[in-house]
Amino acid sequence: MENLNVTPWEVSGELNDAAYSKLVEKFGVDLINDNLLNRIKKIAKGKLHPLLSRNVFFAHRELNLILDDYENGKPFYLYTGRGPSGKMHIGHLLPFTFTLWLQRVFNVDLVIQLTDDEKFLIGGKQKSEIEKFTNENILDIISLGFDPKKTHIIGDYKSAKTLYYYATDVARHITVSTIKAVFGVNDSDNIGKVFFPSMQIVPAFLLSAVSKKKMRCLIPYAIDQDPYFRVARDVLPKLGYYKPSAIISKFLPALQGNSAKMSSSKEESAIFLDDSREQVRKKLMKYAFSGGRDTLEEQRKYGANPDVDFAFLEYSFLEEDQNNVEKIYQDYKSGRILSGEMKVIAAEKISDFLEKLRTNREELKDKVSEYLFDPEKLSV
Ligand code: TRP
């Protein structure tokens, strides 16, 4: 835990339960308690998204104020994003299934930012490459089924004019020493890193700014993104907006386990959205981190540990019927289901999901423009 370091641009150290507790304390976020879960469940007509019921989204900032506003009939909106540094894999897409669920439950507008500029400044990739991923990633995301009327995708380069205009308002209230302290930037870093956070903060008030209606914003993100929004909560009131609220996740499980070194071959590191049924099955069989036992006898006798098992976890995030999940959990834990069988169940679930995405993706290829941020079309 000594070497635990979590910033948007660098994550190191083992992320176990203790590490998350430490981050919660250090960042000053609150855990999502049963009271909040019950309030959401009530609004969602008795259901919870698996990433919420399975405690992947586990922390928050002033989520209660969003629920208060909703219950009082006041508008709010959602904001999330993605750094388009490569092909998307299933772990990248799952948080968007959660945001989609929130959008449907609350029937609200959603801004999705693609920080192509961030990936240029920090990753060292070519612009042409990033542009290709940006376009691909947008298609991947909208193929989940977002409503084009209420979903506003904003690419930083494409919408630079609007974003930059508001980013200067933010930048004027952030000092270099804050950026150094919060993001771990040092004197040998490029100066783009110092300014960029202003760009990621803009969508947290953008809809309020363009609609000239002060609204709260709820941001789903993985905990490494917290520095941006900690700073945003400091700055936004100075600009006359609400502090953004947050619903915060742990990192999603990685195919080969969260503490495994990234495989040298990228293909083996994750299940990508364009993987065939055969590839999905093979990757699970060959690489998936297993909560099973070393031998068949031991597994029958002692059962597996589903809570660390990649196949079980992915299955549980994609299966909407929580009764089915509970049954598989018990069967796997008690040794009635073996690891190989668990992988077959998960492979099928994942492939069905991917197949549906690919069908939608084909249909949406010429419709991307309907989803892009356009201040004119804002219904709020
Ligand atoms: N910086 C994020 C990344 O690299 C992308 C992002 C932009 C984001 N805005 C966001 C993520 C809001 C979550 C919420 O992935």
Residues whose N, C-alpha, C, O or C-beta is under 5 A from the ligand:
A	BS01	LIG	Y79 T80 G81 R82 G83 Q113 T115 Q200 P220 Y221 Q225
